[in-house]
Every structure is written in structure tokens, then in C-alpha cells.
């Protein structure tokens, strides 16, 4: 049952933060962001599923290993969820910024593993204190 609270947390996080993510991604590529509500939530389905999955893994892993050491359990949850979800985040960002026209053109190891190290570090440190 530890998966359900994590999934719910992922849904809420995505609904609140996704418009900001869209604006940030567009600004990073020097593209004038569109502020229409439908444009701010365009492509939310992939991050919604990813964040549900990511938060579920983090919470489940933390609950399973917290008896040993809560900091290690949090870091382990962050590392595991980052490894599993980073490729999906890369796909999302590339589609959001229109860097690639479709998902199929991005399915290479070089593209899908770009930034893995920094994301693993960020998520493990964050999860150590968050969870």
C-alpha cells in the first residue's frame, strides 16, 4: 500500500509544477513561452505517469529500508527512482522544447542517458532529506 500515497503525491506535484516546468524549458531554449492554460499543460500525461511512478518508488523504497537508516533509505529511493525515470524526463523535455519531432527519434542510449549522473546525485541528496 506504500505505492498509493507516493502516486497521489506525484499527481499533485505534477499538476502544480508542470506549468512552471513548461515556462522554464521554453526560456532555456530562448523561446517565448505561451501563457495559455492549454499550452502550459500540453504534454502533461508523460510527466504525470513518470512522477506517479517516481514518487511511488521513492516512498516504497524508503518504507522498506528505513529501519536500517533513514538517510540511506531516502538516498537509495532517490537513486533508484532517478535511474528509472531520467530517460522519460529527457523525452519529455525534448518533446516540450520541440528538439525532436517524435519519441522514436530519441530512442538511443546517448540521448536517454544524458544527464544521468547529475540527476542521480540531485535525487539521492534530495530524497535523503525529503523522505
Phi, psi and omega in degrees: 000354180290344180287325185295313177298323178295318179296317179298318177300318179296321179296310181298314180302316183292315181299321181283317190267343187300318178301323178293322178297319179296314179298315180300314181297319179292322178293325180296332178258017178059037178254134179293116182291150176263134184254019173285140184305317182295328178283327180292332180256008180296128179081020184288340186299319180295310177295328178298311178295318181297313182291326174299313181296314183297310181294325177297315179296315181300311183292317179299313181297317179299312181298323182290323187250004184294338180294331179286303181194121185295326180291317179294320179298317178295316179296317180298318177298320178294316180297311182298314181292326179293315179300320183282331187252346181302316178301324180290322177295324176295315177302314181300312182296317180295323177287321180298320182266002179060033177291323176235151185279335180207171182291320184304323182289350182258357188279063174234152181299321182299318181285314187286344179254003181296127179082007181303314186300309182294325178291322178295315178298311181300311184291326179290319178293314179301312184291333178301320183261332183287314183278000000 
